[in-house]
Every structure is written in structure tokens, then in C-alpha cells.
Amino acid sequence: MNEKRQTDEIALEKNNDQSGEQSESSTLEKDYENPEQNRCTPTLDYLQSCIEDLFTFNKNTFENCTEEAPYNEKLRKKINEIIALVKEKEEAAIAENKAQYYYLLGKTWSVRHPVNDECINVLSKSIKLNPAHLQAWNLLGECLVHLKRFSEAKHCFIASLKHGKSKLILRNLSIIMREAQLLTNENVKESLEAGIEYAKEAVEMDSTDGESWAILGNAYLSLFFKKQDDKLLRQSINSFEKALKDPNAAKNADLHFNRGIALKYAEFYTDALISFEKATQLDPMWNIAKDTFEDLIKYLTSTQTLFQRKGQMKIKRLQQMTQSLDTSSLGLYSKAIKTRTGQVLLEPIPLSKLQTGLNFCKVICGRVVCVVYSQEPVPYTFCMVDKELTCIAVSVYNLAQGKGPIIGDSVAIPEPYLTQIDAKYNDQKFQYPSLRVNLPLTMAVNKKCLGTECVRQPQFLSKQF
């Protein structure tokens, strides 16, 4: 699948550092209260107010500016003004709380991207002066992420837990555990599971926070792509649903987009279309969301049309293609196969005899009459017909690009899982029978089972912070 606000092949948590810094800061302040902040600190309070205005200015300017150059110039001037003000008040501010002063200075520098060394240095000073300053720990970790120093960022977030917990740091830990550059074949499962646990802790701290639920949904979805456990997909969708109950989270385009990804994989296409459309409405400039939404409509339209027209082939051609189908076309399924319960001989049945759901101990066979084109490589979808000339769509997941069956190939599918696609968007309806294949290795193509080189699991890696 294409990357969703992506880095590789995926879908993503949007970079909210421009619009959410102020609310994130207040979140941490609720989670952790520094005793020193109970002192009278008029200078620091004034600087804090000015910096919050800077973040508001950044958000409003970014949203309303149509060209990047004027936006950058306006922001640069505003940052320089606040930096000058903070340094002008340095002596009085340090007298009130030195650690807080360096934190505020770093917070001001953090608005400018890429983050500079001075920002990292002053935030490090703040933490050394007050190791219990969770806001400084979190901001330093986020700045390290923006510099792609992921290992340091992960260490920073984890180290902060020794001094207390905040839902924001736990959420960031959940995200960093899914960072592609930190994942290896040895640690991927453990890291993704840890990401779920951190997100769960964030939810436990505040079960009404939709952002925490959204990140938990992303964590479940990431592990689903690794383990292909339908339970994880259901948990992901359920977490997204709970996130939408938070009015603030419901305004996040990424939440709707990522929910759409989960629903698309579950083949709940009506709700997926609604989610993708909502994402484009909330962020009209997000081309990936728009393209994904439009491509799904095209995919459903093409699949339905090709199914109805049997690949746009004439009856005589279909008869020629299928007349050679026989027991040998089943490949290894023409004989008894070894299972956990012993030897089992699957019963060949025509497509017309398939029941909705799992067709236990059955096997079907047909020839590919068309392949459905889609910008998204997952699922790989084709239509096939059997000797009765009954047609059906087949969606194959976890298949490497370029390894799917092509027109004319014979395909045998053991214990096929039949679903009835029934989706709609506005006045369009999409209805057709479809077989879902999660394990490509079980298919016999031209009498041979696919090799491991034909398998590739998609990934879901969200954009950092």
C-alpha cells in the first residue's frame, strides 16, 4: 500500500507540532506539577505567555499562508523577536527558575525547523538542572526525532519515566517504538507490542483523550500488518471509534485517514470511504488522502465492472480458457493434504456452490480473466471463472508486487473465504462476491504453490509527531 503521509509504504500520525504544541504543553502540566513552579514567577509567566502567542501565530500563519516563502519569513521574524525577548529577561528569569528558563528558551527554538544545536543544548541544560521536568524531557525527545536521531529520542522518552509519567510521553514512546529505522527482524515484534502497551498506559491515564486512543489504534494496526491477526484489526478499529468520541481528536485528519486504512483492510468499504472523505475535508491540501479516497472509488468501480463483464471476454473465449480445467489443475490439492488433524482430501466445488464465510474442507479452481488495476498494491485483485463460467473476484493480501497470477493462469484456492461486498458512496453502489486470501502461499497457480519470495507483508508506519 502507498504510504499514508508516509515515509515508505504506509499510512500516518500527522505532524502536529505546529498546531498542537500549546495543548500538549498544558497536558504535561496537568500530568506533572513542579513544586518550584508554585513560587511567584512573574517573568517566567510573562515569557510563557509570549511563547504561547508565538505558537498561536505559527498555527494561524501556517493555515492562512498560501505560499511557503512568505510563511517562513514571517515565522523567522517572529521567532527572532521572542528569542531576543527571552534573552533580554534572562537574569530575572534565571533568578526565578533556571531550569524553566532554559526550557522556555528551547521551546522557542523548537518552532524553527530544522531544530538547531542551541535548542538541543538548552533543553539538555534544563533537564540536568531539574531531572523531573517532564515537559523538557518530552520536548527534547521530539526535537531529536525531527533531527532523525531516533535512538537518542527513544532513550530520552524512556529515561523520563524514572521521574514520572505523562500521557504525552507515553504516546510518543508508542510512536517511536514503531519507527522503521529502529526495527530489525529480531526486535520488530517485541517493539510493536511495547508500542501497544505504552499507548494503553496513556489511555489508562485519561480514557477520554481521543489522541491516546488514536495512537493505540495505530499501534494495533502496525502489529496487525506484522502478525495478520484479525483480532488486532478489530482492536484497531475499535480504538479509532473511541478516539472519534473526543471532539478535539475528531478534527484530526490523520485519525480519519488511519481509520480508513483499517476499515479498508477489513473490507468495510462504505465506512472506509466516509473516513477518507472526511480526512480530505479536514485537510484539503493532503494529496495522499485525496488520492487514496479517489483510488478506492475507482478500485471498487473497476472490480464491480470487470466482475459483471467477466473480464470483458466473450463466451467462446471463456469456454476455451476453462475447458482444460480438471482435477490436475488443483495442484497439491488434487490429493489428500497433511493437516494437524491428519490427512484431509478437500472437496472440489464449483464457484456457484460457495457459502458466505469459510468453506471448510472445500477447494475451488478457475482461470484468471482479468486483473484489477489500482494505485494501491494491496490487495492484489483479479477475477476468475470456473468451468461453469461463474465469475468471482479474488483479493490477495500479503503478496509481493509483480508476483500475482495473470490472465490465463489457473488458480486453486483451498478452503476459500467468501464475502459479499456491498458498499455505497453517494448514489454509487458496489456489489459483487469476493474471495479473500490472506496467505498467498496456500494458492496453487498453474498447479504449483507460490514460493516464499511471493510473500510480502505491508507495513504501517506513522509520521513522527
N, C-alpha and C positions, 0 to 999 in steps of 0.2 A: 504494500500500500504506500501511497505517497506520504511524505512527512507532513504532519499537521502542524503548521507554524514550525516547520520541522528542521531537524538537522540532518536526518538520514532518510528513513522510510517510515514516516510516522505521523502520529498525531500527538498536541501540546499545551502546558500551563503557560499562559501568556505572560510576557514581561510586564509586571505591574509596578515596576519601580518608579515610573513616572506619575502614576495615578494613585498608588496605594501607600506611599511611604508614611503619610501623616496618620492614616488609620492604623497601619502596622505599628507605628511608634506608640500610639495610645494603647494598643493591645498589650504590648510588652510592659507598659507602665502599670497596667492592671494586674498582670501576672507577677510582677516583681516591684516592690516598693523599696527604694534605697533609703535607709534611715537618715543619711546625710541630706536627702532632699527635703526633709521636714524643716530644715533650717531656713531662715529668711534669706532668699537668694534673688533679690530684685534684678541684678544684672543678668544672671543666667536666665531668669524668666523672660526678660526683655529679648535676649538673643534667641531663646527658644521660639518666641512669637514671631520674630523676624524670619527665622529659618522655616517655620511653618508657612509663612507667607510666600517664601521662595518656592516651596513645593507646590503650593496652590497656583502660583504664577507659572511654574513649569507645566503643570497639568493643563491649565487653561490655554496657554500659548501653544502647546503641542496639539491640542484638539482643534484650535481655530486657525492655525497657520497652515496654508496650503503648500508652501514651499519650504524645503529643508534649510536652505541657507539663511533666510531671514529669521527662522526659528532659532537656529544655532547662535546667531549673532545676538539676538535679544537675550537668550539664556546666558550666554557668556558674560554680557554686561551685568546682568542681574547677579550672577554668582560672584563676580569680582566686587560688586558693591557690598554684598553680605560678608564676603571674606574680609574686606577692609574693615567693616564694622566690627566683626568678631575680634580681629587682631587689635583694633583700637581699644576694645573693652577688656583686653587680655588680663591686665593686672587686677582689676576689680573682680573679674570672673574667677580667676585662679584663687583669689583670696576666699571666695565663697565655696568653691568645689573644683579642685584642679582636674579630677577625673572627668567630671561632667563637662568642663570647658573643652577638653580635648575631644570628647565625644561629639559635642556640637560642632566643633571645627571640622572633624571628619565627616559628619553628616552633611555639612555644607559642600565639602569637596566631592562627596559621593554623587551629587547631582550630575556632575560633568563626567561624560564617558568619552574615551576610556578613563577609568579611575587612575589617578596618578599615585606616585610613591608617597607623597606627603599625606594623602588620605589614609593609606595603609599605616604609615608611621604614627600618626596622631591617634588613630583608633587603637593601635597596639599600646601606646602610652596610657591611654585611658584604662585599658584592661589591666595593665601592670599596677596602676595606682589603685584600682578598685576591681579585683577579680570577680566580684559579684555583680558587675554592671552588665546585665544580660542584653540590654539594648546595644551596647558597644560590641559584645561578642557576636550578636546576630548581624549587625551592620558590617563588621569586619569579614564575617563569613560570606556575606552576599557580595561584597566588593571583590573578594578573592575569586568567587565564581565568575564575575564579569571579566576577570583577568585570565580565566580558564585555568586557574591554579586550584584544581578540584580537590586534590589530596589535602592541601592545606585548609581549604574551606571545610571539608569533612571533619578534619581534626578540630578545627575551631568550633564547629557546632557541637561535636561530641564533648569537647573539653568544658563547654559552658554548662553541661548537665551536672557537673560536680558542684555547681554553685546555685542551682535551682532550675526549674523548668518553666518554659513558656510555650504556648501552643504554636507561636510563630516559628520558634527554633525547631520544634518537633516537626512542623510541616516542612521546613527547609531541609531537615535531615531526611525526611521521607523522599524528597525530590532528589537530593544529592546521592542517595543510595541507588538511584536509577540512572545516574549519569553514565553514559556509554563508555567514556574513557576510563572509568574506574571498574568496569565489569570485565571479568575474564571467565573462561569456561569453568574454572574452579570455584569462583565465588558468586556467579550470577544468581543462582537460586537462593543462596543464603542472603545476598544483598537485597534482592527483591522482596523476600519475606520480611527482612528487617524494615524495609520501607513501609510495608503494611503495618507493622507493629508501631512504628513511630507515628504514623497517621492515626492509628487507633488511639494512642495516648493523647494526641491533640484533640480528637473528638471527645474523649472522656473528660478533658478539662473544660470543654464547652460544647455540649451537644447541639446547641442552636447555631453554631458557627458554620455557615454553608461552605466557606472556603476550606475548612478542615475536612468536611465530608467530600468535597470535590477532589481534594488531593488523595483521600482514601480511595475514592473511585478510580483515580488514575493509577494508584498503586496496585489495586486488584487487577486492573486491565493489563498492566505491564506483566504481571505474573501469569495471567491467562494466556498471553501470547507465548510464554515460555512453556507452560505445562499443558495447555489446551484442555483445561478442566472447566466444563460448563458451569460448575458451581461458582467459580471465580468470576465468570462473566456475569452471572446473575447478581453476585455481590457488588460488582462494579456498577451495574445499572441501578441497583437499589441505593447505593451510596450517592449516585448522581441525583436520584429522585429526592433524597433527603436534603441535598445541597440546594435544590431549587426552592425549598420551603423558606430559605433565608432570602428576603427581598434584595439585599445587597449582592449576595452571590448570584442571584438570578439575572443580574445585569452584566455578568461576565460572559463575554462571547466564547471564551475558551471552554467554560463549563458546558455550554450547549453543544459546542463542536465535539468535545471529547465524549459527551453522552451520545451524540450522533454516531460516533465511531463504534461505541459499544453496541448500540442498537442495530447498526448495520451488520456487524458480525453475528448478532443474534437473528438476523434476517427479519427484524421488526421494522420493515421499510417505511411504513407510514410515519411512525414516531421519529425515525431517523431523519426523514425529510423535514419534518417540523423542526427538529433540533438544528439541522444545518441551516435552514432558512432563518431561524432566529439568530444564529451566530452571524450571518451576513447582515441582518438588520441592525444588530448591536455594533458591528464593526464593518461598515460598508467598504472600507479600504482593504479588508483582508481578502486578498485574491484567492488564497488556498481554500478558504471556507466557501467562497462563491463557486470556485471550480469544482470542489467536491460535491456540492449541492447539485450543480447542473449535470455533472457526470453521472450521479446516481440516477437522476431522471432519465438521462439518455440510456444508461445501462438497463433499467427496467423496461423502457420502451423497446429497446432493441431485442432484449431477451423474449419479451412477450410476442413481438412481431415475428421473430425467427422461429419461435415455437409454433405459432399458429400456421406459419407457412412451411413448416418442416424444412427449414434451411433454404427456402425458395427453390427447392428441387422438384422436378416433375415426377409423377408417379412411376413412370417407366424407369427413370434413373434410380429412384429409391429401391425399386424391386431388384434392379441389377446389383445394387450395393449390398443388399441384405440377403440375397439368395444363397450366398456361400456361408452364412452364419449357421453353425452347427455346434454340437457338443464340444468339439475340439477348440472352438473359439473361447470357451470358458477358461482355457489355460489350466492352471493347477486346480481350479475349482471343478474340473470335469471328473475328478476323483475325490475320494474321502480325504479330508484335511485333518491334521492333528490339532486338537484344542486342549484346553486344560482338563476337560471332562472326558477326553478320549477322541477317537476317530469320528468325524461327522461328515456325512455326504450332504452337501447343500442341494436343495431342490431348485432346478431351473424353472422360472416362471416368466410369462410374458409381462410386458410393462402394464398391460391392462388389468392384471391381477394384483398389482401392488396395493397395499393398505397404507393409510396415513400413519406415520411413525416408523418404528423399526420393524423390518420384515425379517424376523428371526429364522435362521436356517434356510434362507432363500438366496438365490443368485439370479441376476439379470444380465443380459448381454445385448448389445446393439452396435450400430456403426455411427460414427460422428458425421453429422451432415452440415454442421456449421460451428464456428467459434465466435462467441460474442466479444466484440471489441470494447475495451474500456481503458480509460487512463489509469485506473487502479489495477495493479496486477493481481490483487486478491479480492474476491475469489477468481480463479480461472474457470470460466463458464463456457460450456458448449451444449449443443442439442444433439441427441442421438435418437435413432429409430430402430425398432426391432423387426423381426420377420413379419409381424402383423402390420407393420408400418405405423405403429403407435409411436408418437414423439414425446420426448420429455427433456427438460433442461437439467443439467448437472453442474453443480457448483463445487469446485475442488479447492480446499483450503490447504495452506502449508506446502504449496507446490512452487518449486523454483521456476523463475522466469525462463521461458523457452523450452520447458520440459513437458508441457501438457500434450495430450493427444490432439491430432489434427484431423482434418476432413478425410474420411475414408478409413480411419483406424477402427479396429474393433475394440470394444471396451466391455469388460466384465466387472461387475461390482457385487461383492458379497454382502449379504445382509443389508441391503440398501435402506436408507432412512428417507422417507418421503414426506415432504411438506407441501402444503398448498399456499403458494404465495398469493396474498390478497392485500394489495396496498393501493392507496389513492393519494392524489395530490391535486387540490382544486377540482377541476372537472375530469381529470385523468384517472383511469383505473388500470391497475396492473394485476392480472390474474393468470396464473399458469402453475402446473405441477413442477416440482423441483426436487432433485435428489441432492442431499448434502453429503459430501465426502470430506471428513476431517483428516483421514490418514491416506495419503496418496499411495503409499506402499501396498495397500490392500487391493488396488485396482490391477487388473490384468489387461494390458494394452497390447494388441496383436499377439495374444496368447502368453505374454510374458509380464511378470510383475515388475513394476518400476523399481529402480535401484535407489539407494540412499542419496545418490547425487541429485536426484529429482526432488528432494525434500528441502524446504527452507522455511523456517518459522519467521513470521513477521515480527517486528518489534514496535513497542510504543514507548517512545522517549519524549518526555515533555520538555518544553523550553525552560531554561533556567530563570526562575524568579522574575 
